[in-house]
Amino acid sequence: SSSSAASDVYKRQIIMYAKLTKKDKKNMQVIGIDPGLINTGWAVIEEDGPKIKFIGSGICRAGNKKDMAARLVSILEQLRSVIERFEVASGAIEKAFVKNDPLAALKLGQARASAMIALGESKIEVSEYAPNYVKKIFTGKGHATKEEVERMASLQFPKVCFSQSDEADALAIAICHMHTLKLNANLNRAIKKAM
């Protein structure tokens, strides 16, 4: 059932957060990925006590190659090289959603698969979040516009210049993931204390 599946994901996230924070005294790094067939945004952040430290962000450009397989391989290879440059412990990606164009959602799903494979190959557990949930956590508004997401990214990290909105979206996904991991771990500790 969907509720038991959600419960399993919740338990995995708590265990993952506990393992990641105990690993060594290094701060946990997470990557957020905003997949796209032309541009895939990525952002890496690090837990720095109660604060979040920006580590890096960028765009994987697949260009306008006509061959879909070539685009997907390009996304996969670029993300592999990004992951190798950092000490990423956990990853997050936006869930696909179907508006009025199921074909576009299907194509986006292929780009998501490339991103998930890149993370999976590095034994990085992947969490998925609905776009509205990411926006709600990051901006306080579930239906925030791209401009509002970019503005919030600039407010949180004023020294960082994002070349495209895909980078700001990836940052929002990473921050959403970090907050969710912490929230679930804190909730679990509170439940254990109450028992």
Accessible surface in RSA format (square Angstrom, percent):
REM  Atomic radii and reference values for relative SASA: ProtOr
REM  Chains: A
REM  Algorithm: Lee & Richards
REM  Probe-radius: 1.40
REM  Slices: 20
REM RES _ NUM      All-atoms   Total-Side   Main-Chain    Non-polar    All polar
REM                ABS   REL    ABS   REL    ABS   REL    ABS   REL    ABS   REL
RES SER A   1   115.10  97.3  51.78  69.1  63.33 145.9  63.39 135.0  51.71  72.4
RES SER A   2    99.77  84.3  82.12 109.6  17.65  40.7  53.97 114.9  45.80  64.2
RES SER A   3    84.28  71.2  71.84  95.9  12.44  28.6  54.50 116.1  29.78  41.7
RES SER A   4    57.65  48.7  52.85  70.5   4.79  11.0  43.21  92.0  14.44  20.2
RES ALA A   5    54.50  50.1  48.61  75.0   5.88  13.4  53.79  75.8   0.70   1.9
RES ALA A   6    62.19  57.2  49.98  77.1  12.21  27.8  57.83  81.4   4.36  11.6
RES SER A   7    43.58  36.8  37.14  49.6   6.44  14.8  28.32  60.3  15.26  21.4
RES ASP A   8    74.55  52.2  71.93  71.6   2.62   6.2  16.94  39.9  57.61  57.5
RES VAL A   9    62.77  41.3  62.77  56.8   0.00   0.0  62.77  54.5   0.00   0.0
RES TYR A  10    62.45  29.2  60.70  34.5   1.75   4.6  62.04  46.6   0.41   0.5
RES LYS A  11   116.54  56.9 114.96  70.5   1.58   3.8  72.98  65.7  43.56  46.4
RES ARG A  12   112.93  47.4 110.76  56.5   2.17   5.2  53.22  72.7  59.72  36.2
RES GLN A  13    11.71   6.6  11.71   8.6   0.00   0.0   2.18   4.6   9.54   7.2
RES ILE A  14    17.39   9.9  17.25  12.8   0.14   0.3  17.25  12.4   0.14   0.4
RES ILE A  15    92.93  52.9  91.44  68.1   1.49   3.6  92.90  66.9   0.02   0.1
RES MET A  16    14.70   7.6  10.40   6.9   4.30  10.2  14.27  12.1   0.43   0.6
RES TYR A  17    19.54   9.1  19.54  11.1   0.00   0.0   7.31   5.5  12.23  15.1
RES ALA A  18    39.60  36.4  35.10  54.2   4.50  10.2  39.60  55.8   0.00   0.0
RES LYS A  19   134.20  65.5 127.76  78.4   6.44  15.3  82.03  73.8  52.17  55.6
RES LEU A  20    14.96   8.3   9.03   6.5   5.93  14.9   9.03   6.3   5.93  15.9
RES THR A  21    54.49  38.8  30.47  30.9  24.03  57.3  25.50  34.3  28.99  43.8
RES LYS A  22   167.28  81.6 141.95  87.1  25.34  60.3  96.51  86.9  70.77  75.4
RES LYS A  23   140.94  68.8 106.29  65.2  34.65  82.5  79.12  71.2  61.82  65.9
RES ASP A  24    80.24  56.2  67.50  67.2  12.74  30.1  38.36  90.3  41.88  41.8
RES LYS A  25   205.91 100.5 175.41 107.6  30.50  72.6 126.05 113.5  79.86  85.1
RES LYS A  26   132.94  64.9 114.53  70.3  18.41  43.8  85.78  77.2  47.16  50.2
RES ASN A  27    63.91  44.1  48.41  46.8  15.50  37.3   3.04   7.3  60.87  58.8
RES MET A  28     7.98   4.1   0.74   0.5   7.24  17.2   6.34   5.4   1.64   2.2
RES GLN A  29    21.23  11.9  20.40  14.9   0.83   2.0   1.14   2.4  20.09  15.2
RES VAL A  30     0.00   0.0   0.00   0.0   0.00   0.0   0.00   0.0   0.00   0.0
RES ILE A  31     0.00   0.0   0.00   0.0   0.00   0.0   0.00   0.0   0.00   0.0
RES GLY A  32     0.00   0.0   0.00   N/A   0.00   0.0   0.00   0.0   0.00   0.0
RES ILE A  33     0.00   0.0   0.00   0.0   0.00   0.0   0.00   0.0   0.00   0.0
RES ASP A  34    14.55  10.2  14.31  14.2   0.24   0.6   0.00   0.0  14.55  14.5
RES PRO A  35    11.65   8.5   2.74   2.5   8.91  32.4   2.74   2.3   8.91  55.4
RES GLY A  36    13.61  16.8   0.00   N/A  13.61  16.8  13.47  37.0   0.15   0.3
RES LEU A  37    25.52  14.2  19.69  14.1   5.83  14.7  19.69  13.8   5.83  15.7
RES ILE A  38    82.80  47.1  80.62  60.1   2.17   5.2  80.72  58.1   2.07   5.6
RES ASN A  39    36.70  25.3  30.98  29.9   5.72  13.8   3.09   7.4  33.61  32.5
RES THR A  40     0.12   0.1   0.00   0.0   0.12   0.3   0.00   0.0   0.12   0.2
RES GLY A  41     0.00   0.0   0.00   N/A   0.00   0.0   0.00   0.0   0.00   0.0
RES TRP A  42    12.07   4.8  12.07   5.8   0.00   0.0   8.51   4.5   3.56   5.8
RES ALA A  43     0.00   0.0   0.00   0.0   0.00   0.0   0.00   0.0   0.00   0.0
RES VAL A  44     0.00   0.0   0.00   0.0   0.00   0.0   0.00   0.0   0.00   0.0
RES ILE A  45     0.00   0.0   0.00   0.0   0.00   0.0   0.00   0.0   0.00   0.0
RES GLU A  46    23.74  13.6  23.74  18.0   0.00   0.0   0.29   0.6  23.45  19.1
RES GLU A  47    21.53  12.4  21.53  16.3   0.00   0.0   5.83  11.3  15.69  12.8
RES ASP A  48    61.48  43.1  57.55  57.3   3.93   9.3   1.92   4.5  59.56  59.4
RES GLY A  49    47.71  58.8   0.00   N/A  47.71  58.8  37.63 103.3  10.08  22.6
RES PRO A  50   130.46  95.1  97.29  88.7  33.18 120.6 105.40  87.0  25.06 155.8
RES LYS A  51   147.32  71.9 142.15  87.2   5.17  12.3  90.29  81.3  57.02  60.7
RES ILE A  52    34.12  19.4  14.99  11.2  19.13  46.1  14.99  10.8  19.13  51.9
RES LYS A  53   103.54  50.5  98.73  60.6   4.82  11.5  54.75  49.3  48.79  52.0
RES PHE A  54    46.93  23.5  29.61  18.3  17.32  45.1  29.61  18.0  17.32  49.6
RES ILE A  55    52.68  30.0  25.80  19.2  26.88  64.8  27.87  20.1  24.82  67.3
RES GLY A  56    11.43  14.1   0.00   N/A  11.43  14.1  11.43  31.4   0.00   0.0
RES SER A  57    27.31  23.1   3.26   4.4  24.05  55.4   0.00   0.0  27.31  38.3
RES GLY A  58    13.48  16.6   0.00   N/A  13.48  16.6  13.48  37.0   0.00   0.0
RES ILE A  59    28.14  16.0   2.28   1.7  25.86  62.3   2.28   1.6  25.86  70.2
RES CYS A  60     2.12   1.6   1.73   1.9   0.39   0.9   0.25   0.6   1.87   2.0
RES ARG A  61   128.14  53.8 115.94  59.1  12.20  29.0  55.31  75.6  72.83  44.1
RES ALA A  62     0.62   0.6   0.00   0.0   0.62   1.4   0.52   0.7   0.10   0.3
RES GLY A  63    31.32  38.6   0.00   N/A  31.32  38.6  31.07  85.3   0.25   0.6
RES ASN A  64   117.60  81.1  95.08  91.9  22.52  54.2  31.53  75.9  86.08  83.2
RES LYS A  65    92.54  45.1  82.01  50.3  10.53  25.1  72.14  64.9  20.40  21.7
RES LYS A  66   207.40 101.2 171.45 105.2  35.95  85.6 120.06 108.1  87.35  93.0
RES ASP A  67    85.79  60.1  76.85  76.5   8.94  21.1  36.63  86.2  49.16  49.0
RES MET A  68    55.79  28.9  51.94  34.4   3.85   9.2  52.72  44.8   3.06   4.1
RES ALA A  69    60.29  55.4  53.99  83.3   6.30  14.3  58.22  82.0   2.07   5.5
RES ALA A  70    36.80  33.8  25.95  40.1  10.85  24.7  33.78  47.6   3.02   8.0
RES ARG A  71    40.75  17.1  40.75  20.8   0.00   0.0   1.07   1.5  39.68  24.0
RES LEU A  72    35.93  20.0  35.22  25.2   0.71   1.8  35.66  25.0   0.28   0.7
RES VAL A  73    74.50  49.0  73.79  66.8   0.71   1.7  74.44  64.7   0.06   0.2
RES SER A  74    16.26  13.7  11.75  15.7   4.52  10.4  10.01  21.3   6.26   8.8
RES ILE A  75     0.25   0.1   0.25   0.2   0.00   0.0   0.25   0.2   0.00   0.0
RES LEU A  76    25.28  14.1  25.28  18.1   0.00   0.0  25.28  17.8   0.00   0.0
RES GLU A  77    94.69  54.4  88.11  66.7   6.58  15.7  25.55  49.4  69.14  56.4
RES GLN A  78    54.58  30.5  51.48  37.6   3.11   7.4  34.48  73.4  20.11  15.2
RES LEU A  79     0.00   0.0   0.00   0.0   0.00   0.0   0.00   0.0   0.00   0.0
RES ARG A  80    86.83  36.5  84.26  43.0   2.57   6.1  34.27  46.8  52.56  31.9
RES SER A  81    53.30  45.0  51.37  68.6   1.93   4.4  37.93  80.8  15.36  21.5
RES VAL A  82     6.79   4.5   6.79   6.1   0.00   0.0   6.79   5.9   0.00   0.0
RES ILE A  83    11.02   6.3   8.56   6.4   2.46   5.9   8.56   6.2   2.46   6.7
RES GLU A  84   143.08  82.1 108.49  82.1  34.59  82.3  48.76  94.3  94.31  77.0
RES ARG A  85   155.84  65.4 119.47  60.9  36.37  86.6  62.42  85.3  93.42  56.6
RES PHE A  86    38.22  19.1  21.74  13.5  16.48  42.9  26.16  15.9  12.06  34.5
RES GLU A  87   109.57  62.9  93.04  70.4  16.53  39.4  52.13 100.8  57.44  46.9
RES VAL A  88    18.63  12.3   0.09   0.1  18.53  44.7   0.10   0.1  18.53  50.3
RES ALA A  89    22.02  20.2   9.54  14.7  12.47  28.4  13.51  19.0   8.51  22.5
RES SER A  90     0.00   0.0   0.00   0.0   0.00   0.0   0.00   0.0   0.00   0.0
RES GLY A  91     0.00   0.0   0.00   N/A   0.00   0.0   0.00   0.0   0.00   0.0
RES ALA A  92     0.00   0.0   0.00   0.0   0.00   0.0   0.00   0.0   0.00   0.0
RES ILE A  93     0.00   0.0   0.00   0.0   0.00   0.0   0.00   0.0   0.00   0.0
RES GLU A  94    31.68  18.2  30.75  23.3   0.93   2.2   2.05   4.0  29.63  24.2
RES LYS A  95    98.87  48.2  96.31  59.1   2.56   6.1  42.05  37.9  56.82  60.5
RES ALA A  96    41.98  38.6  18.61  28.7  23.37  53.2  18.78  26.4  23.20  61.5
RES PHE A  97    98.98  49.5  85.78  53.1  13.20  34.3  90.92  55.1   8.06  23.1
RES VAL A  98    95.32  62.7  66.53  60.2  28.79  69.4  66.72  58.0  28.60  77.6
RES LYS A  99   159.94  78.0 131.56  80.7  28.38  67.6  81.77  73.6  78.17  83.3
RES ASN A 100   145.02 100.0 114.20 110.4  30.81  74.2  38.21  92.0 106.81 103.2
RES ASP A 101    75.60  53.0  72.23  71.9   3.36   8.0  28.06  66.0  47.54  47.4
RES PRO A 102    91.11  66.4  86.54  78.9   4.57  16.6  87.01  71.8   4.10  25.5
RES LEU A 103   108.52  60.4 103.63  74.1   4.90  12.3 106.75  75.0   1.77   4.8
RES ALA A 104    49.19  45.2  40.41  62.4   8.78  20.0  45.06  63.5   4.13  10.9
RES ALA A 105    13.77  12.7   6.43   9.9   7.34  16.7   9.91  14.0   3.86  10.2
RES LEU A 106   120.15  66.9 112.98  80.8   7.17  18.0 118.94  83.5   1.21   3.3
RES LYS A 107    83.06  40.5  83.03  50.9   0.04   0.1  34.39  30.9  48.68  51.9
RES LEU A 108    51.28  28.6  49.70  35.6   1.59   4.0  50.90  35.7   0.38   1.0
RES GLY A 109    24.49  30.2   0.00   N/A  24.49  30.2  17.86  49.0   6.63  14.9
RES GLN A 110    69.91  39.1  65.85  48.1   4.06   9.7  20.25  43.1  49.66  37.7
RES ALA A 111     0.00   0.0   0.00   0.0   0.00   0.0   0.00   0.0   0.00   0.0
RES ARG A 112    27.85  11.7  27.85  14.2   0.00   0.0   0.71   1.0  27.14  16.5
RES ALA A 113    45.07  41.4  40.89  63.1   4.17   9.5  44.81  63.1   0.26   0.7
RES SER A 114     7.80   6.6   6.32   8.4   1.49   3.4   1.05   2.2   6.75   9.5
RES ALA A 115     0.00   0.0   0.00   0.0   0.00   0.0   0.00   0.0   0.00   0.0
RES MET A 116    57.87  30.0  53.62  35.5   4.25  10.1  39.16  33.3  18.71  24.8
RES ILE A 117    89.66  51.0  83.83  62.5   5.83  14.1  89.46  64.4   0.21   0.6
RES ALA A 118     0.49   0.5   0.00   0.0   0.49   1.1   0.00   0.0   0.49   1.3
RES LEU A 119     0.00   0.0   0.00   0.0   0.00   0.0   0.00   0.0   0.00   0.0
RES GLY A 120    38.95  48.0   0.00   N/A  38.95  48.0  28.33  77.7  10.62  23.8
RES GLU A 121    86.31  49.5  55.98  42.4  30.32  72.2  43.45  84.0  42.86  35.0
RES SER A 122    54.45  46.0  29.01  38.7  25.44  58.6  19.47  41.5  34.98  49.0
RES LYS A 123   185.29  90.4 151.42  92.9  33.87  80.6 116.68 105.0  68.61  73.1
RES ILE A 124    11.27   6.4   7.24   5.4   4.03   9.7   7.98   5.7   3.28   8.9
RES GLU A 125    64.74  37.2  53.26  40.3  11.48  27.3  32.87  63.6  31.87  26.0
RES VAL A 126    33.61  22.1  13.12  11.9  20.49  49.4  13.12  11.4  20.49  55.6
RES SER A 127     7.88   6.7   3.61   4.8   4.27   9.8   4.87  10.4   3.01   4.2
RES GLU A 128    70.02  40.2  50.89  38.5  19.14  45.6   5.25  10.2  64.77  52.9
RES TYR A 129    14.44   6.7  12.06   6.9   2.38   6.2  14.44  10.9   0.00   0.0
RES ALA A 130    42.68  39.2  40.04  61.8   2.63   6.0  40.04  56.4   2.63   7.0
RES PRO A 131    15.84  11.5  15.84  14.4   0.00   0.0  15.84  13.1   0.00   0.0
RES ASN A 132    68.17  47.0  66.86  64.6   1.31   3.2  22.21  53.5  45.96  44.4
RES TYR A 133    80.53  37.6  74.49  42.4   6.03  15.7  69.91  52.5  10.62  13.1
RES VAL A 134     3.58   2.4   3.58   3.2   0.00   0.0   3.58   3.1   0.00   0.0
RES LYS A 135    54.65  26.7  54.65  33.5   0.00   0.0  18.25  16.4  36.40  38.8
RES LYS A 136   117.40  57.3 112.26  68.9   5.14  12.2  69.61  62.7  47.79  50.9
RES ILE A 137    62.81  35.7  37.67  28.1  25.15  60.6  41.14  29.6  21.68  58.8
RES PHE A 138     6.90   3.4   0.00   0.0   6.90  17.9   0.80   0.5   6.10  17.4
RES THR A 139    25.03  17.8   4.68   4.7  20.35  48.5   6.81   9.1  18.22  27.5
RES GLY A 140    42.61  52.5   0.00   N/A  42.61  52.5  28.13  77.2  14.48  32.4
RES LYS A 141   107.88  52.6 103.95  63.8   3.93   9.4  77.73  70.0  30.15  32.1
RES GLY A 142    16.88  20.8   0.00   N/A  16.88  20.8   9.70  26.6   7.18  16.1
RES HIS A 143   150.39  82.2 129.84  90.2  20.55  52.6  86.75  89.4  63.63  74.0
RES ALA A 144     2.05   1.9   0.00   0.0   2.05   4.7   0.00   0.0   2.05   5.4
RES THR A 145    69.60  49.5  61.93  62.8   7.67  18.3  66.52  89.4   3.08   4.7
RES LYS A 146   100.88  49.2  96.06  58.9   4.82  11.5  83.59  75.2  17.29  18.4
RES GLU A 147   110.75  63.6 106.55  80.6   4.19  10.0  52.55 101.6  58.20  47.5
RES GLU A 148    38.74  22.2  35.73  27.0   3.02   7.2  11.94  23.1  26.80  21.9
RES VAL A 149     3.50   2.3   3.50   3.2   0.00   0.0   3.50   3.0   0.00   0.0
RES GLU A 150    59.80  34.3  59.39  44.9   0.41   1.0  14.93  28.9  44.86  36.6
RES ARG A 151   141.91  59.6 136.42  69.5   5.49  13.1  61.62  84.2  80.29  48.7
RES MET A 152    51.03  26.4  50.12  33.2   0.91   2.2  41.90  35.6   9.13  12.1
RES ALA A 153     0.00   0.0   0.00   0.0   0.00   0.0   0.00   0.0   0.00   0.0
RES SER A 154    54.18  45.8  51.07  68.2   3.11   7.2  29.44  62.7  24.74  34.7
RES LEU A 155   126.55  70.5 103.95  74.4  22.60  56.8 106.98  75.1  19.57  52.7
RES GLN A 156    76.21  42.6  49.88  36.5  26.33  62.7  26.03  55.4  50.18  38.1
RES PHE A 157    23.23  11.6  20.15  12.5   3.08   8.0  23.23  14.1   0.00   0.0
RES PRO A 158   107.49  78.3  77.90  71.0  29.60 107.6  80.48  66.4  27.02 167.9
RES LYS A 159   203.97  99.5 166.61 102.2  37.35  88.9 117.82 106.0  86.15  91.8
RES VAL A 160    32.73  21.5  20.96  19.0  11.78  28.4  25.06  21.8   7.67  20.8
RES CYS A 161   119.89  90.7  91.75 102.3  28.13  66.1  40.28 102.0  79.61  85.8
RES PHE A 162    28.54  14.3   6.49   4.0  22.06  57.4   6.49   3.9  22.06  63.1
RES SER A 163    79.25  67.0  43.65  58.3  35.60  82.0  48.94 104.2  30.31  42.5
RES GLN A 164    52.90  29.6  45.63  33.4   7.27  17.3  29.45  62.7  23.45  17.8
RES SER A 165    26.17  22.1  20.64  27.6   5.53  12.7   6.59  14.0  19.59  27.4
RES ASP A 166    25.30  17.7  25.30  25.2   0.00   0.0   0.00   0.0  25.30  25.2
RES GLU A 167     9.35   5.4   9.35   7.1   0.00   0.0   0.00   0.0   9.35   7.6
RES ALA A 168     0.00   0.0   0.00   0.0   0.00   0.0   0.00   0.0   0.00   0.0
RES ASP A 169    17.10  12.0  15.45  15.4   1.64   3.9   8.24  19.4   8.86   8.8
RES ALA A 170     0.00   0.0   0.00   0.0   0.00   0.0   0.00   0.0   0.00   0.0
RES LEU A 171     0.00   0.0   0.00   0.0   0.00   0.0   0.00   0.0   0.00   0.0
RES ALA A 172     1.73   1.6   1.73   2.7   0.00   0.0   1.73   2.4   0.00   0.0
RES ILE A 173     0.19   0.1   0.19   0.1   0.00   0.0   0.19   0.1   0.00   0.0
RES ALA A 174     0.00   0.0   0.00   0.0   0.00   0.0   0.00   0.0   0.00   0.0
RES ILE A 175     2.87   1.6   2.87   2.1   0.00   0.0   2.87   2.1   0.00   0.0
RES CYS A 176     0.00   0.0   0.00   0.0   0.00   0.0   0.00   0.0   0.00   0.0
RES HIS A 177     0.00   0.0   0.00   0.0   0.00   0.0   0.00   0.0   0.00   0.0
RES MET A 178     0.08   0.0   0.08   0.1   0.00   0.0   0.08   0.1   0.00   0.0
RES HIS A 179    81.34  44.5  78.77  54.8   2.56   6.6  49.52  51.0  31.82  37.0
RES THR A 180    12.21   8.7  11.09  11.2   1.11   2.7  12.07  16.2   0.13   0.2
RES LEU A 181     0.00   0.0   0.00   0.0   0.00   0.0   0.00   0.0   0.00   0.0
RES LYS A 182    35.72  17.4  35.44  21.7   0.27   0.7  26.01  23.4   9.70  10.3
RES LEU A 183   109.08  60.7 106.70  76.3   2.38   6.0 108.70  76.3   0.38   1.0
RES ASN A 184    15.64  10.8  15.64  15.1   0.00   0.0   0.00   0.0  15.64  15.1
RES ALA A 185     5.29   4.9   3.83   5.9   1.46   3.3   4.39   6.2   0.90   2.4
RES ASN A 186    76.95  53.1  70.85  68.5   6.11  14.7  23.71  57.1  53.24  51.5
RES LEU A 187    89.96  50.1  85.96  61.5   4.00  10.1  89.50  62.9   0.46   1.2
RES ASN A 188    31.11  21.5  31.11  30.1   0.00   0.0   0.11   0.3  31.00  30.0
RES ARG A 189   135.02  56.7 132.37  67.5   2.65   6.3  68.58  93.7  66.44  40.3
RES ALA A 190    55.60  51.1  45.76  70.6   9.84  22.4  51.03  71.9   4.57  12.1
RES ILE A 191    76.91  43.8  74.11  55.2   2.79   6.7  76.84  55.3   0.06   0.2
RES LYS A 192   140.63  68.6 125.80  77.2  14.83  35.3  77.87  70.1  62.76  66.9
RES LYS A 193   183.86  89.7 151.63  93.0  32.23  76.7 102.72  92.5  81.14  86.4
RES ALA A 194    91.25  83.9  48.71  75.2  42.54  96.8  60.29  84.9  30.96  82.0
RES MET A 195   183.59  95.1 119.57  79.1  64.01 152.4 133.16 113.2  50.43  66.8
END  Absolute sums over single chains surface
CHAIN  1 A    10759.1       8863.8       1895.3       6449.7       4309.5
END  Absolute sums over all chains
TOTAL         10759.1       8863.8       1895.3       6449.7       4309.5
